[in-house]
């Protein structure tokens, strides 16, 4: 004989949410239901420090640092370069006034941010340029001319004998 068990999906989900809330309260976390949509809201999450995503690429004449900063005004960003350390810091402020609004979901981060990158010593610090457009910050860090790659011409027609002869003449 088969025993059948009645399973209520939504009752199980409610029980899991209640258990999660109970565990979070037991560990001192202040989580509260955000109301509709079954989402949870941590009121401190929007004011915690965050780090914007960035890419670093290298060209033959410069390094390019690209940072995602949507919604951050240029005057809220500070860029410094000292002892090979490029630092990008600033603050992202919440858009609009949230007073009197019921928040259902918060996924964007607000508050202070700071990213530091160590660059090679062969950069021209006085020529660093930064531009911002469409929420993307681009920092161009030029390389010093003496460290740029040099093209070496390969001589055709010289075989191993020429290289071996040069090594003997150099005392190898």
Secondary structure, 3 states (H helix, E strand, C coil): CCCCCCCCHHHHHHHHHHHHHHHHHHCCCCEEECCHHHCEEECCHHHCCECCCEEEEECCCEEEEEEECCCCCHHHEEEEEECCEEEEEEEECCCCCCCCCCCCCCCCCCEEEEEEEECCCCECHHHCEEEEECCEEEEEEEECHHHCCCCCCCCCCCCHHHHHHHHHHCCC
